[in-house]
Structures are given as structure tokens and as C-alpha cells.
Amino acid sequence: QVQLVESGGGLVQAGASLRLSCAASGTIFHITAMGWYRQVPGKQRELVATIITSGSTNYADSVKGRFTISRDNAKNTVYLQMNSLKPEDTAVYYCNANSAPYGMEYWGKGSLVTVSS
């Protein structure tokens, strides 16, 4: 089993920065990708950014150039640095871990990010 715990959300003004953290624990040797998704009420959860074991990253077009995903393997932690935040970035941000060999997926409980105009 894999546990994911997010932290770092909060209320900020437009143009500010926040960094989200996701600490993974448990049986994580089979995790091949981690990422961040976000969801607002009434809408589907959407991809924000992912990072795979090779270090390759992928971003949603809406956050390219503003958000950066990174990881610290020693700490089993993935980060999402969010700069130049916009009100439309307001959402609950979820950490995701994916195991390609086992076809399994894990989610954190979410961290609320609110950006005021």
C-alpha cells in the first residue's frame, strides 16, 4: 500500500507563489510516475503536471511556464512550485502515484489552493 500526504496549500493573492509537497510512504518501490491533479466543484479532475522515474516531466498547457514539478528521491517527496498564480488556479490539488507494473493508482486527500483577485 502507498500513502500520499499533501501539504502547502493556502490562500494567496494573484501573482503570488506557493509550493505544494507530497510525501509518499509505504511500499513505493513499484511507483513509476507521480503527479499533481486539480479539481474544482462541478468539474472533472484535471492533470496539472507529472514526473516519471527518468525525470521527464509533463505539464498542462494552462500551467506551462508557471508551475514546476520536481522530486527529492531521498525524501520520497514530490513538489509543485506554483508561480504567478491566477484566480483560475483555485482548486483542490491532489497528489497521484502510479504503478505501471501493477496497474495501480494512489491518491492523496487533497490540498486546497485559493487564489484571490
C-alpha positions as CSV (number, residue, x, y, z in Angstrom):
1,Q,0.0,0.0,0.0
2,V,1.1,3.6,-0.7
3,Q,0.2,6.6,1.4
4,L,0.4,10.1,0.0
5,V,0.2,13.2,2.2
6,E,0.0,16.7,0.6
7,S,0.9,19.9,2.3
8,G,1.5,23.6,1.4
9,G,-1.9,24.8,0.2
10,G,-3.5,28.0,1.3
11,L,-4.9,31.4,0.4
12,V,-2.8,33.8,-1.7
13,Q,-3.3,36.8,-3.9
14,A,-3.0,36.7,-7.7
15,G,0.6,36.8,-8.7
16,A,1.9,35.1,-5.6
17,S,3.7,31.8,-5.3
18,L,3.0,28.5,-3.4
19,R,4.8,25.2,-3.1
20,L,2.9,22.0,-2.6
21,S,4.6,18.9,-1.2
22,C,3.6,15.3,-1.4
23,A,5.3,12.8,0.8
24,A,5.0,9.2,-0.2
25,S,5.3,6.3,2.2
26,G,4.7,2.6,2.3
27,T,5.5,0.1,-0.5
28,I,6.7,2.6,-3.1
29,F,9.4,0.7,-5.0
30,H,6.9,0.0,-7.8
31,I,5.9,3.6,-8.4
32,T,6.8,4.7,-11.9
33,A,5.2,8.1,-12.0
34,M,3.9,10.8,-9.7
35,G,1.9,13.9,-10.4
36,W,-0.4,16.6,-9.4
37,Y,-4.1,16.9,-10.5
38,R,-6.6,19.5,-9.5
39,Q,-10.4,19.7,-9.3
40,V,-12.9,22.4,-8.8
41,P,-16.5,21.7,-7.8
42,G,-18.7,20.6,-10.7
43,K,-15.7,19.8,-13.0
44,Q,-13.6,16.8,-13.7
45,R,-10.2,16.3,-12.1
46,E,-7.6,17.5,-14.5
47,L,-3.9,16.9,-14.9
48,V,-1.5,19.6,-13.8
49,A,1.9,18.0,-14.0
50,T,3.6,14.6,-13.9
51,I,7.1,13.3,-13.4
52,I,8.3,9.8,-14.2
53,T,11.3,7.8,-12.9
54,S,13.6,9.1,-15.7
55,G,12.9,12.6,-14.5
56,S,10.9,13.5,-17.6
57,T,8.1,16.0,-16.9
58,N,4.8,16.8,-18.5
59,Y,2.5,19.9,-17.9
60,A,-0.9,21.0,-18.7
61,D,-0.8,23.9,-21.2
62,S,-2.5,26.2,-18.7
63,V,0.4,25.9,-16.2
64,K,3.4,25.7,-18.6
65,G,6.0,28.3,-17.7
66,R,4.4,29.0,-14.3
67,F,4.5,25.6,-12.5
68,T,7.4,23.3,-11.9
69,I,7.2,19.7,-10.7
70,S,10.2,18.2,-9.0
71,R,11.1,15.4,-6.7
72,D,13.5,14.5,-3.9
73,N,14.1,10.8,-4.1
74,A,15.9,10.7,-0.7
75,K,12.8,12.1,0.9
76,N,10.3,10.3,-1.3
77,T,8.7,13.7,-1.9
78,V,7.3,15.4,-5.0
79,Y,6.9,19.1,-5.1
80,L,4.8,21.5,-7.2
81,Q,6.2,25.0,-7.3
82,M,3.5,27.4,-8.4
83,N,4.4,30.9,-9.5
84,S,2.4,33.7,-11.0
85,L,-0.8,32.2,-9.6
86,K,-4.1,33.2,-11.1
87,P,-7.7,33.0,-9.7
88,E,-8.4,30.2,-12.2
89,D,-5.7,28.1,-10.4
90,T,-8.1,27.9,-7.4
91,A,-8.8,24.2,-6.8
92,V,-8.2,21.2,-4.6
93,Y,-4.8,19.8,-5.7
94,Y,-4.3,16.1,-5.4
95,C,-1.1,14.1,-5.4
96,N,-1.1,11.0,-7.5
97,A,1.2,8.0,-7.7
98,N,1.1,5.5,-10.5
99,S,2.4,2.0,-10.7
100,A,2.8,0.8,-14.2
101,P,4.0,-2.7,-13.4
102,Y,1.0,-3.4,-11.1
103,G,-1.5,-1.2,-12.9
104,M,-2.4,0.6,-9.6
105,E,-3.0,4.2,-8.8
106,Y,-3.0,6.1,-5.5
107,W,-4.3,9.4,-4.4
108,G,-3.7,11.8,-1.6
109,K,-6.6,13.5,0.2
110,G,-6.0,16.9,-1.5
111,S,-4.8,20.3,-0.6
112,L,-6.9,23.4,-1.2
113,V,-5.3,26.3,-3.1
114,T,-7.3,29.5,-3.2
115,V,-6.1,32.5,-5.3
116,S,-7.9,35.8,-4.8
117,S,-8.0,38.5,-7.4
